[in-house]
Amino acid sequence: MAENPDTPRDRWLGKGMSASRLEEWFVREVLPLEAALMQFLKHNWHNKSEVADLRQEVYQRVCEAAQTQIPDSAKAFVFRTARNLLIDRVRREQVVPIDAAADIDALNIAIDAPGPERSAIARDELRRLQAALDRLPPRCREAIVLGRIEGLTGQEIAARMGISESVVSRHLARGIHALAHMLYGEAAAKP
């Protein structure tokens, strides 16, 4: 039975790839990765109720990209797509928890990413930063987290903390100076 070329599915597929070839590739190469993909998404996304939707969005992006050219390595492509989707979502939320960046490479999937040495160094740097943040005085730490991590303005920080903007500026300056000293020692104090 010949397919009607005017079906919504074929219009979605466009001219680059036949529907049957794309479906065969998807069933053969992508669907067997579903368990690992779900594990990756559950491990790296904070809202577990969104994981199934994220999986579907990954599948959609993979299929859209495969319309023009099927990737050489489906596994690397699927997990790179999932990683990029999570990064896009985190950026959209405009709140970047430190542990989100530390855990994103937890599955050690073979993708175009920094090697294990660079990942270990980056995780170590994030741990050092978190430890330094934990050692700051509470008000300085709160101002740093609100301003530098959550991206609030001085006015928004002042309103949230119940203090003036000038006090926020002092907390930020002291906090950044203390962090630089804790992380880089005497070299940070030199101009």
Contact map, one row per residue, 1 for C-alpha under 8 A:
11100000000000000000000000000000000000000000000000000000000000000000000000000000000000000000000000000000000000000000000000000000000000000000000000000000000000000000000000000000000000000000000
11110000000000000000000000000000000000000000000000000000000000000000000000000000000000000000000000000000000000000000000000000000000000000000000000000000000000000000000000000000000000000000000
11111000000000000000000000000000000000000000000000000000000000000000000000000000000000000000000000000000000000000000000000000000000000000000000000000000000000000000000000000000000000000000000
01111110000000000000000000000000000000000000000000000000000000000000000000000000000000000000000000000000000000000000000000000000000000000000000000000000000000000000000000000000000000000000000
00111110011000000000000000000000000000000000000000000000000000000000000000000000000000000000000000000000000000000000000000000000000000000000000000000000000000000000000000000000000000000000000
00011111011000000000000000000000000000000000000000000000000000000000000000000000000000000000000000000000000000000000000000000000000000000000000000000000000000000000000000000000000000000000000
00011111111000000000000000000000000000000000000000000000000000000000000000000000000000000000000000000000000000000000000000000000000000000000000000000000000000000000000000000000000000000000000
00000111111100000000000000000000000000000000000000000000000000000000000000000000000000000000000000000000000000000000000000000000000000000000000000000000000000000000000000000000000000000000000
00000011111110000010000000000000000000000000000000000000000000000000000000000000000000000000000000000000000000000000000000000000000000000000000000000000000000000000000000000000000000000000000
00001111111111000010000000000000000000000000000000000000000000000000000000000000000000000000000000000000000000000000000000000000000000000000000000000000000000000000000000000000000000000000000
00001111111111000000000000000000000000000000000000000000000000000000000000000000000000000000000000000000000000000000000000000000000000000000000000000000000000000000000000000000000000000000000
00000001111111000000000000000000000000000000000000000000000000000000000000000000000000000000000000000000000000000000000000000000000000000000000000000000000000000000000000000000000000000000000
00000000111111111110000000000000000000000000000000000000000000010010000000000000000000000000000000000000000000000000000000000000000000000000000000000000000000000000000000000000000000000000000
00000000011111111000000000000000000000000000000000000000000000000010000000000000000000000000000000000000000000000000000000000000000000000000000000000000000000000000000000000000000000000000000
00000000000011111100000000000000000000000000000000000000000000000000000000000000000000000000000000000000000000000000000000000000000000000000000000000000000000000000000000000000000000000000000
00000000000011111100000000000000000000000000000000000000000000000011100000000000000000000000000000000000000000000000000000000000000000000000000000000000000000000000000000000000000000000000000
00000000000011111110110000000000000000000000000000000000000000000011100000000000000000000000000000000000000000000000000000000000000000000000000000000000000000000000000000000000000000000000000
00000000000010111111110000000000000000000000000000000000000000000000000000000000000000000000000000000000000000000000000000000000000000000000000000000000000000000000000000000000000000000000000
00000000110010001111111000000000000000000000000000000000000000000000000000000000000000000000000000000000000000000000000000000000000000000000000000000000000000000000000000000000000000000000000
00000000000000000111111100000000000000000000000000000000000000000000000000000000000000000000000000000000000000000000000000000000000000000000000000000000000000000000000000000000000000000000000
00000000000000001111111110000000000000000000000000000000000000000000000000000000000000000000000000000000000000000000000000000000000000000000000000000000000000000000000000000000000000000000000
00000000000000001111111111000000000000000000000000000000000000100110000000000000000000000000000000000000000000000000000000000000000000000000000000000000000000000000000000000000000000000000000
00000000000000000011111111100000000000000000000000000000000000000000000000000000000000000000000000000000000000000000000000000000000000000000000000000000000000000000000000000000000000000000000
00000000000000000001111111110000000000000000000000000000000000000000000000000000000000000000000000000000000000000000000000000000000000000000000000000000000000000000000000000000000000000000000
00000000000000000000111111111100000000000000000000000000000000000000000000000000000000000000000000000000000000000000000000000000000000000000000000000000000000000000000000000000000000000000000
00000000000000000000011111111110000000000000000000000000000000100000000000000000000000000000000000000000000000000000000000000000000000000000000000000000000000000000000000000000000000000000000
00000000000000000000001111111111000000000000000000000000000000000000000000000000000000000000000000000000000000000000000000000000000000000000000000000000000000000000000000000000000000000000000
00000000000000000000000111111111000000000000000000000000000000000000000000000000000000000000000000000000000000000000000000000000000000000000000000000000000000000000000000000000000000000000000
00000000000000000000000011111111100000000000000000000000000000000000000001100000000000000000000000000000000000000000000000000000000000000000000000000000000000000000000000000000000000000000000
00000000000000000000000011111111110000000000000000000000000000000000000001100100000000000000000000000000000000000000000000000000000000000000000000000000000000000000000000000000000000000000000
00000000000000000000000001111111110000000000000000000000000000000000000000000000000000000000000000000000000000000000000000000000000000000000000000000000000000000000000000000000000000000000000
00000000000000000000000000111111111000000000000000000000000000000000000000000000000000000000000000000000000000000000000000000000000000000000000000000000000000000000000000000000000000000000000
00000000000000000000000000001111111110000000000000000000000000000000000000100000000000000000000000000000000000000000000000000000000000000000000000000000000000000000000000000000000000000000000
00000000000000000000000000000111111111000000000000000000000000000000000000000000000000000000000000000000000000000000000000000000000000000000000000000000000000000000000000000000000000000000000
00000000000000000000000000000001111111100000000000000000000000000000000000000000000000000000000000000000000000000000000000000000000000000000000000000000000000000000000000000000000000000000000
00000000000000000000000000000000111111110000000000000000000000000000000000000000000000000000000000000000000000000000000000000000000000000000000000000000000000000000000000000000000000000000000
00000000000000000000000000000000111111111000000000000010000000000000000000000010010000000000000000000000000000000000000000000000000000000000000000000000000000000000000000000000000000000000000
00000000000000000000000000000000011111111100000000110010000000000000000000000000000000000000000000000000000000000000000000000000000000000000000000000000000000000000000000000000000000000000000
00000000000000000000000000000000001111111110000000000000000000000000000000000000000000000000000000000000000000000000000000000000000000000000000000000000000000000000000000000000000000000000000
00000000000000000000000000000000000111111111000000000000000000000000000000000000000000000000000000000000001000000000000000000000000000000000000000000000000000000000000000000000000000000000000
00000000000000000000000000000000000011111111100000100110000000000000000000000000010000000000000000000000000000000000000000000000000000000000000000000000000000000000000000000000000000000000000
00000000000000000000000000000000000001111111110100100000000000000000000000000000000000000000000000000000000000000000000000000000000000000000000000000000000000000000000000000000000000000000000
00000000000000000000000000000000000000111111110000000000000000000000000000000000000000000000000000000010000000000000000000000000000000000000000000000000000000000000000000000000000000000000000
00000000000000000000000000000000000000011111110000000000000000000000000000000000000001000000000000010011000000000000000000000000000000000000000000000000000000000000000000000000000000000000000
00000000000000000000000000000000000000001111111100100000000000000000000000000000000001000000000000010000000000000000000000000000000000000000000000000000000000000000000000000000000000000000000
00000000000000000000000000000000000000000111111100000000000000000000000000000000000000000000000000000000000000000000000000000000000000000000000000000000000000000000000000000000000000000000000
00000000000000000000000000000000000000000000111111100000000000000000000000000000000000000000000000000000000000000000000000000000000000000000000000000000000000000000000000000000000000000000000
00000000000000000000000000000000000000000100111111100000000000000000000000000000000000000000000000000000000000000000000000000000000000000000000000000000000000000000000000000000000000000000000
00000000000000000000000000000000000000000000001111110000000000000000000000000000000000000000000000000000000000000000000000000000000000000000000000000000000000000000000000000000000000000000000
00000000000000000000000000000000000000000000001111111100000000000000000000000000000000000000000000000000000000000000000000000000000000000000000000000000000000000000000000000000000000000000000
00000000000000000000000000000000000001001100101111111110000000000000000000000000000000000000000000000000000000000000000000000000000000000000000000000000000000000000000000000000000000000000000
00000000000000000000000000000000000001000000000011111111000000000000000000000000000000000000000000000000000000000000000000000000000000000000000000000000000000000000000000000000000000000000000
00000000000000000000000000000000000000000000000001111111100000000000000000000000000000000000000000000000000000000000000000000000000000000000000000000000000000000000000000000000000000000000000
00000000000000000000000000000000000000001000000001111111110000000000000000000000000010000000000000000000000000000000000000000000000000000000000000000000000000000000000000000000000000000000000
00000000000000000000000000000000000011001000000000111111111000000000000000000000010000000000000000000000000000000000000000000000000000000000000000000000000000000000000000000000000000000000000
00000000000000000000000000000000000000000000000000011111111100000000000000000000000000000000000000000000000000000000000000000000000000000000000000000000000000000000000000000000000000000000000
00000000000000000000000000000000000000000000000000001111111110000000000000000000000000000000000000000000000000000000000000000000000000000000000000000000000000000000000000000000000000000000000
00000000000000000000000000000000000000000000000000000111111111000000000000000100110010000000000000000000000000000000000000000000000000000000000000000000000000000000000000000000000000000000000
00000000000000000000000000000000000000000000000000000011111111100000000000000100000000000000000000000000000000000000000000000000000000000000000000000000000000000000000000000000000000000000000
00000000000000000000000000000000000000000000000000000001111111110000000000000000000000000000000000000000000000000000000000000000000000000000000000000000000000000000000000000000000000000000000
00000000000000000000000000000000000000000000000000000000111111111000000000000000100000000000000000000000000000000000000000000000000000000000000000000000000000000000000000000000000000000000000
00000000000000000000000000000000000000000000000000000000011111111100000000001100100000000000000000000000000000000000000000000000000000000000000000000000000000000000000000000000000000000000000
00000000000000000000010001000000000000000000000000000000001111111110000000000000000000000000000000000000000000000000000000000000000000000000000000000000000000000000000000000000000000000000000
00000000000010000000000000000000000000000000000000000000000111111111000000000000000000000000000000000000000000000000000000000000000000000000000000000000000000000000000000000000000000000000000
00000000000000000000000000000000000000000000000000000000000011111111110000000000000000000000000000000000000000000000000000000000000000000000000000000000000000000000000000000000000000000000000
00000000000000000000010000000000000000000000000000000000000001111111111000000000000000000000000000000000000000000000000000000000000000000000000000000000000000000000000000000000000000000000000
00000000000011011000010000000000000000000000000000000000000000111111110000000000000000000000000000000000000000000000000000000000000000000000000000000000000000000000000000000000000000000000000
00000000000000011000000000000000000000000000000000000000000000011111110000000000000000000000000000000000000000000000000000000000000000000000000000000000000000000000000000000000000000000000000
00000000000000011000000000000000000000000000000000000000000000001111111000000000000000000000000000000000000000000000000000000000000000000000000000000000000000000000000000000000000000000000000
00000000000000000000000000000000000000000000000000000000000000001111111100000000000000000000000000000000000000000000000000000000000000000000000000000000000000000000000000000000000000000000000
00000000000000000000000000000000000000000000000000000000000000000100111111001000000000000000000000000000000000000000000000000000000000000000000000000000000000000000000000000000000000000000000
00000000000000000000000000000000000000000000000000000000000000000000011111000000000000000000000000000000000000000000000000000000000000000000000000000000000000000000000000000000000000000000000
00000000000000000000000000000000000000000000000000000000000000000000001111111000000000000000000000000000000000000000000000000000000000000000000000000000000000000000000000000000000000000000000
00000000000000000000000000001100000000000000000000000000000000000000001111111100000000000000000000000000000000000000000000000000000000000000000000000000000000000000000000000000000000000000000
00000000000000000000000000001100100000000000000000000000000000000000000011111110000000000000000000000000000000000000000000000000000000000000000000000000000000000000000000000000000000000000000
00000000000000000000000000000000000000000000000000000000000000000000000011111111000000000000000000000000000011110000000000000000000000000000000000000000000000000000000000000000000000000000000
00000000000000000000000000000000000000000000000000000000000001000000001011111111100000000000000000000000000000100000000000000000000000000000000000000000000000000000000000000000000000000000000
00000000000000000000000000000100000000000000000000000000011001000000000001111111110000000000000000000000000000000000000000000000000000000000000000000000000000000000000000000000000000000000000
00000000000000000000000000000000000010000000000000000000000000000000000000111111111000000000000000000000000010100000000000000000000000000000000000000000000000000000000000000000000000000000000
00000000000000000000000000000000000000000000000000000000000000000000000000011111111100000000000000000000000000110000000000000000000000000000000000000000000000000000000000000000000000000000000
00000000000000000000000000000000000000000000000000000000010011000000000000001111111110000000000000000000000000000000000000000000000000000000000000000000000000000000000000000000000000000000000
00000000000000000000000000000000000010001000000000000010010000000000000000000111111111000000000000000000000000000000000000000000000000000000000000000000000000000000000000000000000000000000000
00000000000000000000000000000000000000000000000000000000000000000000000000000011111111100000000000000001000000000000000000000000000000000000000000000000000000000000000000000000000000000000000
00000000000000000000000000000000000000000000000000000000000000000000000000000001111111110000000000000000000000000000000000000000000000000000000000000000000000000000000000000000000000000000000
00000000000000000000000000000000000000000000000000000100010000000000000000000000111111111000000000000000000000000000000000000000000000000000000000000000000000000000000000000000000000000000000
00000000000000000000000000000000000000000001100000000000000000000000000000000000011111111100000000000000000000000000000000000000000000000000000000000000000000000000000000000000000000000000000
00000000000000000000000000000000000000000000000000000000000000000000000000000000001111111110000000000000000000000000000000000000000000000000000000000000000000000000000000000000000000000000000
00000000000000000000000000000000000000000000000000000000000000000000000000000000000111111111000000000000000000000000000000000000000000000000000000000000000000000000000000000000000000000000000
00000000000000000000000000000000000000000000000000000000000000000000000000000000000011111111100000000000000000000000000000000000000000000000000000000000000000000000000000000000000000000000000
00000000000000000000000000000000000000000000000000000000000000000000000000000000000001111111111100000000000000000000000000000000000000000000000000000000000000000000000000000000000000000000000
00000000000000000000000000000000000000000000000000000000000000000000000000000000000000111111111100000000000000000000000000000000000000000000000000000000000000000000000000000000000000000000000
00000000000000000000000000000000000000000000000000000000000000000000000000000000000000011111110000000000000000000000000000000000000000000000000000000000000000000000000000000000000000000000000
00000000000000000000000000000000000000000000000000000000000000000000000000000000000000001111111100000000000000000000000000000000000000000000000000000000000000000000000000000000000000000000000
00000000000000000000000000000000000000000000000000000000000000000000000000000000000000000111111100000000000000000000000000000000000000000000000000000110000000000000000000000000000000000000000
00000000000000000000000000000000000000000000000000000000000000000000000000000000000000000110111110000000000000000000000000000000000000000000000000001110000000000000000000000000000000000000000
00000000000000000000000000000000000000000000000000000000000000000000000000000000000000000110111111011000000000000000000000000000000000000000000000001100000000000000000000000000000000000000000
00000000000000000000000000000000000000000000000000000000000000000000000000000000000000000000001111111000000000000000000000000000000000000000000000001000000000000000000000000000000000000000000
00000000000000000000000000000000000000000000000000000000000000000000000000000000000000000000000111111100000000000000000000000100010000000000000000000000000000000000000000000000000000000000000
00000000000000000000000000000000000000000000000000000000000000000000000000000000000000000000000011111110000000000000000000000000000000000000000000000000000000000000000000000000000000000000000
00000000000000000000000000000000000000000001100000000000000000000000000000000000000000000000000111111111000000000000000000000000000000000000000000000000000000000000000000000000000000000000000
00000000000000000000000000000000000000000000000000000000000000000000000000000000000000000000000111111111000000000000000000000000000000000000000000000000000000000000000000000000000000000000000
00000000000000000000000000000000000000000000000000000000000000000000000000000000000000000000000001111111100000000000000001100100000000000000000000000000000000000000000000000000000000000000000
00000000000000000000000000000000000000000011000000000000000000000000000000000000000000000000000000111111110000000000000000000000000000000000000000000000000000000000000000000000000000000000000
00000000000000000000000000000000000000000001000000000000000000000000000000000000001000000000000000011111111000000000000000000000000000000000000000000000000000000000000000000000000000000000000
00000000000000000000000000000000000000000000000000000000000000000000000000000000000000000000000000000111111110000000001000000000000000000000000000000000000000000000000000000000000000000000000
00000000000000000000000000000000000000000000000000000000000000000000000000000000000000000000000000000011111100000000000000000000000000000000000000000000000000000000000000000000000000000000000
00000000000000000000000000000000000000010000000000000000000000000000000000000000000000000000000000000001111110000000000000000000000000000000000000000000000000000000000000000000000000000000000
00000000000000000000000000000000000000000000000000000000000000000000000000000000000000000000000000000000111111000000000000000000000000000000000000000000000000000000000000000000000000000000000
00000000000000000000000000000000000000000000000000000000000000000000000000010010000000000000000000000000101111100000000000000000000000000000000000000000000000000000000000000000000000000000000
00000000000000000000000000000000000000000000000000000000000000000000000000010000000000000000000000000000000111111000000000000000000000000000000000000000000000000000000000000000000000000000000
00000000000000000000000000000000000000000000000000000000000000000000000000011011000000000000000000000000000011111000000000000000000000000000000000000000000000000000000000000000000000000000000
00000000000000000000000000000000000000000000000000000000000000000000000000010001000000000000000000000000000001111100000000000000000000000000000000000000000000000000000000000000000000000000000
00000000000000000000000000000000000000000000000000000000000000000000000000000000000000000000000000000000000001111110000000000000000000000000000000000000000000000000000000000000000000000000000
00000000000000000000000000000000000000000000000000000000000000000000000000000000000000000000000000000000000000011111111000000000000000000000000000000000000000000000000000000000000000000000000
00000000000000000000000000000000000000000000000000000000000000000000000000000000000000000000000000000000000000001111111000000000000000000000000000000000000000000000000000000000000000000000000
00000000000000000000000000000000000000000000000000000000000000000000000000000000000000000000000000000000000000000111111100000000000000000000000000000000000000000000000000000000000000000000000
00000000000000000000000000000000000000000000000000000000000000000000000000000000000000000000000000000000000000000111111110000000000000000000000000000000000000000000000000000000000000000000000
00000000000000000000000000000000000000000000000000000000000000000000000000000000000000000000000000000000000000000111111111000000000000000000000000000000000000000000000000000000000000000000000
00000000000000000000000000000000000000000000000000000000000000000000000000000000000000000000000000000000100000000111111111100000000000000000000000000000000000000000000000000000000000000000000
00000000000000000000000000000000000000000000000000000000000000000000000000000000000000000000000000000000000000000001111111110000000000000000000000000000000000000000000000000000000000000000000
00000000000000000000000000000000000000000000000000000000000000000000000000000000000000000000000000000000000000000000111111111000000000000000000000000000000000000000000000000000000000000000000
00000000000000000000000000000000000000000000000000000000000000000000000000000000000000000000000000000100000000000000011111111100000000000000000000000000000000000000000000000000000000000000000
00000000000000000000000000000000000000000000000000000000000000000000000000000000000000000000000000000100000000000000001111111110000000000000000000000000000000000000000000000000000000000000000
00000000000000000000000000000000000000000000000000000000000000000000000000000000000000000000000000000000000000000000000111111111000000000000000000000000000000000000000000000000000000000000000
00000000000000000000000000000000000000000000000000000000000000000000000000000000000000000000000000000000000000000000000011111111100000000000000000000000000000000000000000000000000000000000000
00000000000000000000000000000000000000000000000000000000000000000000000000000000000000000000000001000100000000000000000001111111110000000000000000000000000000000000000000000000000000000000000
00000000000000000000000000000000000000000000000000000000000000000000000000000000000000000000000000000000000000000000000000111111111000000000000000000000000000000000000000000000000000000000000
00000000000000000000000000000000000000000000000000000000000000000000000000000000000000000000000000000000000000000000000000011111111100000000000000000000000000000000000000000000000000100000000
00000000000000000000000000000000000000000000000000000000000000000000000000000000000000000000000000000000000000000000000000001111111110000000000000000000000000000000000000000000001000100000000
00000000000000000000000000000000000000000000000000000000000000000000000000000000000000000000000001000000000000000000000000000111111111000000000000000000000000000000000000000000000000000000000
00000000000000000000000000000000000000000000000000000000000000000000000000000000000000000000000000000000000000000000000000000011111111100000000000000000000000000000000000000000000000000000000
00000000000000000000000000000000000000000000000000000000000000000000000000000000000000000000000000000000000000000000000000000001111111110000000000000000000000000000000000000000001001100000000
00000000000000000000000000000000000000000000000000000000000000000000000000000000000000000000000000000000000000000000000000000000111111110000100000000000000000000000000000000000001000000000000
00000000000000000000000000000000000000000000000000000000000000000000000000000000000000000000000000000000000000000000000000000000011111110000100000000000000000000000000000000000000000000000000
00000000000000000000000000000000000000000000000000000000000000000000000000000000000000000000000000000000000000000000000000000000001111111000000000000000000000000000000000000000000000000000000
00000000000000000000000000000000000000000000000000000000000000000000000000000000000000000000000000000000000000000000000000000000000111111101100000000000000000000000000000000010011000000000000
00000000000000000000000000000000000000000000000000000000000000000000000000000000000000000000000000000000000000000000000000000000000000111111100000000000000000000000000000000000000000000000000
00000000000000000000000000000000000000000000000000000000000000000000000000000000000000000000000000000000000000000000000000000000000000011111110000000000000000000000000000000000000000000000000
00000000000000000000000000000000000000000000000000000000000000000000000000000000000000000000000000000000000000000000000000000000000000001111111000000000000000000000000000100000000000000000000
00000000000000000000000000000000000000000000000000000000000000000000000000000000000000000000000000000000000000000000000000000000000000011111111100000000000000000000000000110110000000000000000
00000000000000000000000000000000000000000000000000000000000000000000000000000000000000000000000000000000000000000000000000000000000011011111111110000000000000000000000000000010000000000000000
00000000000000000000000000000000000000000000000000000000000000000000000000000000000000000000000000000000000000000000000000000000000000000111111111000000000000000000000000000000000000000000000
00000000000000000000000000000000000000000000000000000000000000000000000000000000000000000000000000000000000000000000000000000000000000000011111111100000000010000000000100110000000000000000000
00000000000000000000000000000000000000000000000000000000000000000000000000000000000000000000000000000000000000000000000000000000000000000001111111111000000000000000000000110011000000000000000
00000000000000000000000000000000000000000000000000000000000000000000000000000000000000000000000000000000000000000000000000000000000000000000111111111100000000000000000000000000000000000000000
00000000000000000000000000000000000000000000000000000000000000000000000000000000000000000000000000000000000000000000000000000000000000000000011111111111000010000000000000000000000000000000000
00000000000000000000000000000000000000000000000000000000000000000000000000000000000000000000000000000000000000000000000000000000000000000000001111111111110010000000000000010000000000000000000
00000000000000000000000000000000000000000000000000000000000000000000000000000000000000000000000000000000000000000000000000000000000000000000000111111111000000000000000000000000000000000000000
00000000000000000000000000000000000000000000000000000000000000000000000000000000000000000000001110000000000000000000000000000000000000000000000111111110000000000000000000000000000000000000000
00000000000000000000000000000000000000000000000000000000000000000000000000000000000000000000011100000000000000000000000000000000000000000000000011111111000000000000000000000000000000000000000
00000000000000000000000000000000000000000000000000000000000000000000000000000000000000000000011000000000000000000000000000000000000000000000000001111111100000000000000000000000000000000000000
00000000000000000000000000000000000000000000000000000000000000000000000000000000000000000000000000000000000000000000000000000000000000000000000001110111110110000000000000000000000000000000000
00000000000000000000000000000000000000000000000000000000000000000000000000000000000000000000000000000000000000000000000000000000000000000000000000100011111110000000000000000000000000000000000
00000000000000000000000000000000000000000000000000000000000000000000000000000000000000000000000000000000000000000000000000000000000000000000000000100001111111000000100110000000000000000000000
00000000000000000000000000000000000000000000000000000000000000000000000000000000000000000000000000000000000000000000000000000000000000000000000000000000111111100000100000000000000000000000000
00000000000000000000000000000000000000000000000000000000000000000000000000000000000000000000000000000000000000000000000000000000000000000000000000000001111111110000000000000000000000000000000
00000000000000000000000000000000000000000000000000000000000000000000000000000000000000000000000000000000000000000000000000000000000000000000001001100001111111111000100100000000000000000000000
00000000000000000000000000000000000000000000000000000000000000000000000000000000000000000000000000000000000000000000000000000000000000000000000000000000011111111111101100000000000000000000000
00000000000000000000000000000000000000000000000000000000000000000000000000000000000000000000000000000000000000000000000000000000000000000000000000000000001111111111000000000000000000000000000
00000000000000000000000000000000000000000000000000000000000000000000000000000000000000000000000000000000000000000000000000000000000000000000000000000000000111111100000000000000000000000000000
00000000000000000000000000000000000000000000000000000000000000000000000000000000000000000000000000000000000000000000000000000000000000000000000000000000000011111110000000000000000000000000000
00000000000000000000000000000000000000000000000000000000000000000000000000000000000000000000000000000000000000000000000000000000000000000000000000000000000001111111000000000000000000000000000
00000000000000000000000000000000000000000000000000000000000000000000000000000000000000000000000000000000000000000000000000000000000000000000000000000000000001101111101100000000000000000000000
00000000000000000000000000000000000000000000000000000000000000000000000000000000000000000000000000000000000000000000000000000000000000000000000000000000000001100111111100000000000000000000000
00000000000000000000000000000000000000000000000000000000000000000000000000000000000000000000000000000000000000000000000000000000000000000000000000000000011011000011111110000000000000000000000
00000000000000000000000000000000000000000000000000000000000000000000000000000000000000000000000000000000000000000000000000000000000000000000000000000000000000000001111111000000000000000000000
00000000000000000000000000000000000000000000000000000000000000000000000000000000000000000000000000000000000000000000000000000000000000000000000000000000000001000011111111100000000000000000000
00000000000000000000000000000000000000000000000000000000000000000000000000000000000000000000000000000000000000000000000000000000000000000000001000000000010011000011111111110000000000000000000
00000000000000000000000000000000000000000000000000000000000000000000000000000000000000000000000000000000000000000000000000000000000000000000000000000000010000000000111111111000000000000000000
00000000000000000000000000000000000000000000000000000000000000000000000000000000000000000000000000000000000000000000000000000000000000000000000000000000000000000000011111111100000000000000000
00000000000000000000000000000000000000000000000000000000000000000000000000000000000000000000000000000000000000000000000000000000000000000011001100000000000000000000001111111110000000000000000
00000000000000000000000000000000000000000000000000000000000000000000000000000000000000000000000000000000000000000000000000000000000000000001001100100000000000000000000111111111000000000000000
00000000000000000000000000000000000000000000000000000000000000000000000000000000000000000000000000000000000000000000000000000000000000000000000000000000000000000000000011111111100000000000000
00000000000000000000000000000000000000000000000000000000000000000000000000000000000000000000000000000000000000000000000000000000000000000001000000000000000000000000000001111111110000000000000
00000000000000000000000000000000000000000000000000000000000000000000000000000000000000000000000000000000000000000000000000000000000000010001100100000000000000000000000000111111111000000000000
00000000000000000000000000000000000000000000000000000000000000000000000000000000000000000000000000000000000000000000000000000000000000000000000100000000000000000000000000011111111100000000000
00000000000000000000000000000000000000000000000000000000000000000000000000000000000000000000000000000000000000000000000000000000000000000000000000000000000000000000000000001111111110000000000
00000000000000000000000000000000000000000000000000000000000000000000000000000000000000000000000000000000000000000000000000000000000000010000000000000000000000000000000000000111111111000000000
00000000000000000000000000000000000000000000000000000000000000000000000000000000000000000000000000000000000000000000000000000000100110010000000000000000000000000000000000000011111111100000000
00000000000000000000000000000000000000000000000000000000000000000000000000000000000000000000000000000000000000000000000000000000000000000000000000000000000000000000000000000001111111111001100
00000000000000000000000000000000000000000000000000000000000000000000000000000000000000000000000000000000000000000000000000000000000000000000000000000000000000000000000000000000111111111111100
00000000000000000000000000000000000000000000000000000000000000000000000000000000000000000000000000000000000000000000000000000000000100000000000000000000000000000000000000000000011111111000000
00000000000000000000000000000000000000000000000000000000000000000000000000000000000000000000000000000000000000000000000000000001100100000000000000000000000000000000000000000000001111111000000
00000000000000000000000000000000000000000000000000000000000000000000000000000000000000000000000000000000000000000000000000000000000000000000000000000000000000000000000000000000000111111111000
00000000000000000000000000000000000000000000000000000000000000000000000000000000000000000000000000000000000000000000000000000000000000000000000000000000000000000000000000000000000111111111100
00000000000000000000000000000000000000000000000000000000000000000000000000000000000000000000000000000000000000000000000000000000000000000000000000000000000000000000000000000000000010011111110
00000000000000000000000000000000000000000000000000000000000000000000000000000000000000000000000000000000000000000000000000000000000000000000000000000000000000000000000000000000000010011111110
00000000000000000000000000000000000000000000000000000000000000000000000000000000000000000000000000000000000000000000000000000000000000000000000000000000000000000000000000000000000110011111111
00000000000000000000000000000000000000000000000000000000000000000000000000000000000000000000000000000000000000000000000000000000000000000000000000000000000000000000000000000000000110001111111
00000000000000000000000000000000000000000000000000000000000000000000000000000000000000000000000000000000000000000000000000000000000000000000000000000000000000000000000000000000000000000111111
00000000000000000000000000000000000000000000000000000000000000000000000000000000000000000000000000000000000000000000000000000000000000000000000000000000000000000000000000000000000000000001111
